[in-house]
């Protein structure tokens, strides 16, 4: 039951996200005339494979924690060049290697992976908006929690929020979005109470809340939405509107992720929020259980969010990741020549250590959270 509930959804979700990412590299590589030796979902021992008419070996491997596209002439799946092999190739064969392509083609091939992840997220969000629409809660306060920052600021049940810091508010979700990202920041609210418009100032307080990924710190005022039926409306969107909403939702995920990274750098956010494979598996299982009750929307929503996360992570300027390759290509374009082999080798080793360290740290976080829950449940 545990395997079926968590591992299978995890493998499905991760495989979809990885396949789309690697297919971005693959298809643009093909368009640029590069020969692809292998397209793998997963690492380790091979479970299934076939070779297509272009000589590409499509494979599914035993460890479903990623994947890779290996271009002709690469020393490994990280697209590190193999100088000895390249030098020994005939000119015609060398011409179809990744390393022989001009900088702009190599950059396009590398960027195509994260770009494909963003396209997947936009498509999934757009599809959900087009098929399901969305339920919108009016920006009306239903409950004011005693002792909260909202109560201290003077909010009362029935207040309708018109704007926050001059930005018009048309849904309660907008209040949540702004407040959660504005902890310890004074916000100016314009509200309607009865037939009067009033101005209130409130400062959201940091709160730790439990999520599927562990403890998350967000800003809170202690306000809940109205549950009155007249404050709930259903919105439906046409194709163009759905795509626009898909772009908007994807950008919101990018923005929240960027804000978290900025918070890590500034020391405002804690690194113990990072999740690894165990945490993602847990979230995947919960999304699958929710999908069994209310439809596939939670499952697709998680795929979209993880796809954005994978795209963003790979754009980080870390050697071994796509962003590291793009950094090297930028240096090459500015200098007029690539970094020497020794420098690239050292950079790849550093990148491998950083990525490995991140994986170990995030997995440690997952295990620590599981132990905390087990101890909490036992007590």
Protein Blocks (a to p, Z undefined) as FASTA:
>chain_A
ZZmmmmmmmmmmmmmmmmmmmmmmmmmmmmnopacfbdcedehjdfbdcddfkopacddd
fblgbcddddehiablnopacfklmmmpcfklmmmpmklpcfklmmmmmmmmmmmmmmmm
mmmmmmmmmmnopadddfbdfbdcehiaklmnopaehiacfbgghiacfbfklmmmmmmm
mghiacdddddehjaccdddddddddddddfkbccddddehiacdfbfklgccddddfkl
mmmmmmmmmmmmmmmmmmmmmmmmnopacfklpccfklmmmmmmmmmmmmmmnojklmmm
mmmmmmmmmmmmmmpccehiaklmmmmmmmmmmnopacdfklmmmmmmmmmmmmmmmmmm
mmmmmmmmmmmmmmmmmZZ
